[in-house]
Every structure is written in structure tokens, then in C-alpha cells.
Amino acid sequence: MDINAIDVGKIIKSNQGTIIDVRSIAEYKSGNADKSINIPLHQIPERLVEIKNLAQPIIVCCASGNRSGQARNFLIQHEITCYNGGSWLDINQYQQ
């Protein structure tokens, strides 16, 4: 387990920050992490002000960790404290 996964687990278990699922709306509706919000990856740039106003750190997730990795890189460039949580299924495991 890498240090990022350890940090993400601690953040989620302590109910800190905000979980953003960057999958499409249809993917999100088919199943998602508890207490997550859906902002599809392509909407991240246009919703940057909204994201900056959310409780940080931001934990982004998707199906596999690829899209959430892209979202994390973008958000970090805009000075938002952010972690790649990987798959939304992994996020659910931290919440148990």
C-alpha cells in the first residue's frame, strides 16, 4: 500500500474533505461511493470555483484511477489540496 492510499483512508475514515467522483453521470448513477458528489472529468475546469469552495482535501475517484489521476493533476495545478482515491469501490472500502 502506498502512502497516498494510507492518507486517503485516514481522511475518509475521519470524514474530512470532499469525495468527487469524476465518472460520467450514467456511471455514477449505476453505483457510487457514499457521500460522494459527481462532477464528470470534462466539467472539472468549468466548475473550478465550486470545487475550491468545497471542504478540502478533495479526494477524486472514478472507475480505475485513470480519470481521477487526470483530475488530481489539474486540481493540484490550481492549488487545491487533492488526492487520487482510485476506484470508487476502493473508497467504499475505506468507509466501512
N, C-alpha and C positions, 0 to 999 in steps of 0.2 A: 504494500500500500504506500503510495507516495504522500508527501507532506501536504499537498493540496487536498487530497481525499480526507486526511485527518482533520484539516482545518474546516473543510466543508461539513463534515459530520458534526463537529463541535458546534459550528454556527447554527446548523439546522436543529440540533437537539436542544439548544438553548433559546430557540425561537427568535433569533436575531436576523436582521436583514430582510430581504425580499427574494423570493424564488420566481424567476421569469422563465417560462417555457417558450422557446423560440421556434417551435414547430408550427406548421400551418394550423389554421382554426379547426379544420376537419380532423387532423391528427390529435390535437388537444382534446377535442370533444370525445374521441374514442377512448381516452384514458389519460389521466394526468396526475401529477404529484399533488398531494393535499396542500392547501394554502398557496398554491402557485397561481400566477397570473399569466395569461397568454399574450405575448407580443411577438408575432411572427418575425423571423430574422429580417426580412425585407422592410419591415416597419421600424426597426430599431433607430435608424438615423432620423426619421421624421418625428419620432416620439422621445427624442433625447431629453428635452426639458422635463417631460413627465417622469422619465426614468431617474433623472437627477433628483427629483423631489421624493422618490421612494426611500424607504428605510434602507440604509446600506449596512453591511456589504450586500451587493447583488450577487445572487447565485443563479447562473444561467444553465438551463438543461435543454435537452432535445431527445432524439431517439438514440443516438450513439455517442454523442460528444463532439461531432464534427461541426455542426452549425453553432452549437453553444461555444465552441472554441473561437469561431469567427466573431460571434457577438462579444465574447470576453475581450478579444484583441481590440475591437472597435471601442468598447466602453472604457477600457484602460487608457486608450489614446485620448479620451475625453475626461480624464481624471476622475473616473468613477471606480471605487473600490469594488472589485468583481472577481469571482471565482468561476471556473468551469466545473459544474457539478456532474457533467457527463450525461448519462441517460436518466430520464425521469424515473425509471424503475429503480435506479440506484438511490435517488433522492427519497423515494418511498421507503427504502430500507433504513435510511437514517432516521426517519420519522417514527419508526416502531419502537 
